[in-house]
């Protein structure tokens, strides 16, 4: 598990920011104190985004806006 980027924290930031926007990712990385590469890796690990070159695409989870946490 990633201690600086727990699932609940990613759930919080994805509600208020666009995970496909590089400027939003920069703000998230600053807020969490992680590198952009590590943030992107975590978003891929959670199956929220897909990266092709420098372009980000939404995964099915992100498209559906389904919660990451099971209640």
C-alpha positions as semicolon CSV with decimal commas, in nm:
position;residue;x (nm);y (nm);z (nm)
1;X;0,000;0,000;0,000
2;X;0,118;0,349;-0,076
3;X;0,132;0,539;0,254
4;X;0,137;0,889;0,103
5;X;-0,138;0,814;-0,143
6;X;-0,397;0,600;0,031
7;X;-0,705;0,508;-0,163
8;X;-0,927;0,741;0,044
9;X;-0,701;1,043;-0,030
10;X;-0,707;0,972;-0,403
11;X;-1,086;0,943;-0,375
12;X;-1,095;1,292;-0,218
13;X;-0,876;1,461;-0,478
14;X;-1,042;1,298;-0,776
15;X;-1,376;1,451;-0,679
16;X;-1,243;1,808;-0,696
17;X;-0,988;1,783;-0,978
18;X;-0,956;1,649;-1,329
19;X;-0,717;1,351;-1,320
20;X;-0,658;1,387;-1,695
21;X;-0,528;1,743;-1,664
22;X;-0,152;1,779;-1,611
23;X;-0,194;2,108;-1,419
24;X;-0,437;1,940;-1,181
25;X;-0,191;1,653;-1,136
26;X;0,081;1,907;-1,050
27;X;-0,143;2,053;-0,778
28;X;-0,220;1,706;-0,642
29;X;0,146;1,605;-0,630
30;X;0,231;1,924;-0,439
31;X;-0,054;1,865;-0,196
32;X;0,052;1,505;-0,130
33;X;0,428;1,571;-0,142
34;X;0,499;1,308;-0,408
35;X;0,650;1,309;-0,755
36;X;0,429;1,333;-1,061
37;X;0,563;0,996;-1,179
38;X;0,467;0,830;-0,847
39;X;0,123;0,993;-0,855
40;X;0,065;0,874;-1,208
41;X;0,180;0,524;-1,114
42;X;-0,069;0,520;-0,824
43;X;-0,353;0,640;-1,048
44;X;-0,271;0,359;-1,292
45;X;-0,248;0,111;-1,003
46;X;-0,599;0,214;-0,896
47;X;-0,708;0,174;-1,260
48;X;-0,823;0,534;-1,289
49;X;-0,613;0,646;-1,586
50;X;-0,427;0,504;-1,881
51;X;-0,124;0,677;-2,030
52;X;-0,028;0,665;-2,396
53;X;0,281;0,877;-2,454
54;X;0,207;1,203;-2,274
55;X;-0,168;1,171;-2,321
56;X;-0,390;1,052;-2,036
57;X;-0,714;0,867;-2,094
58;X;-0,986;0,777;-1,846
59;X;-1,025;0,418;-1,740
60;X;-1,366;0,258;-1,704
61;X;-1,361;0,335;-1,329
62;X;-1,301;0,703;-1,392
63;X;-1,564;0,715;-1,667
64;X;-1,822;0,555;-1,441
65;X;-1,733;0,783;-1,147
66;X;-1,770;0,477;-0,924
67;X;-1,626;0,516;-0,573
68;X;-1,288;0,359;-0,506
69;X;-1,391;0,263;-0,156
70;X;-1,647;-0,006;-0,097
71;X;-1,903;0,101;0,160
